[in-house]
Amino acid sequence: LNRGIATLKPELAGLRALKAPDDVADVYQATLTAFSKELDELEKTVRRLHSGEDPVVAWKTLQTKLAPLEATQDSAWRTLDIPACITS
């Protein structure tokens, strides 16, 4: 999880530095918001694991939290026609 977080943080920063065209700015912002929330959930999971939470429980909780965020991002990337960012 820590390596994933370390990889995703600069990616989010890079995406935040871009400016979307006005006609899709709201979709792009929704994507960045979901991406940011996804990172927050990853960081919360790491903290819970360090606090002694059962890894199976932590992982299942993370999966539950990430599913709607990933769906939001997939939909937005499809709307923006950026297939490289769509999870399979």
N, C-alpha and C positions, 0 to 999 in steps of 0.2 A: 504494500500500500504506500509506503514512504517513497519508493522509487516512482510509482505512478503519480503521486502528488507532486514530486519534484519535476517530473516531465510535464505535467498538465499546467502547472502555474505559469511558466513562461509562455506556453501556448495561449493561455487565456489573456495574458498581458499583450501578446502580439495581436490577438484578435480585437482586443479593446482599442488598440492603436489605429485600427482601420476604421474608415468612415463608410458606412453603407449608403447607397443612393437613397434619397428621400422616400421613394415609393416603397422601399422594403426596410426602412430603418426600424420600424416597430417589430418586424419579424426578426431582424438581426439582433435587436436588443433583447427580445424574449429568449433567443438562443444563448446569448451571453449570460443572461440571468440564470437560466437553467444550468449552464456550464459552471457558473460560480457556486450555485447551490450544490451541485454534484461534488465539487471540490470540498465544500464545507462538510458534506456528509462523509467523505473519505477521511477528513481530518478528525471528525468526531469519532469515527470508528477506531482510528488509531488511539485516540485518547481513552476510549472505553477499553480497548484491549490492554493498554498500559495500566489501567486501573484494575485489571483482573477479570473483566467480563469474559464469560465463556466464548471462545472463538466461534463456535458454531452459531450461537445466538447472535453474536456481533455480525457475522457474515450474512445470516438470514435477514437481520434488520437492515443491513446495508443494501441488500438486494431489493428489499421492499421499498426503500427510500429512493434508490436509483432508477427503478423501472419507469415511473412517470416522468422523471427528469430526462431520461434517455429518449423516451417517446416524444417529448416536447422538442428536444434537439433534432431528432430524426425528421420530424415533420417540418421544422423550420428550415433545415438544410435542404430538404426536398423542395420546399417552396422557393428557396433561394437558388435552386438548381446547382448545388454544390455536392455532388455525389461522393466525393472523397471523404466527407465528414459524416456520412451515414453509417451507422453500425449495422452489421449484418446479423 
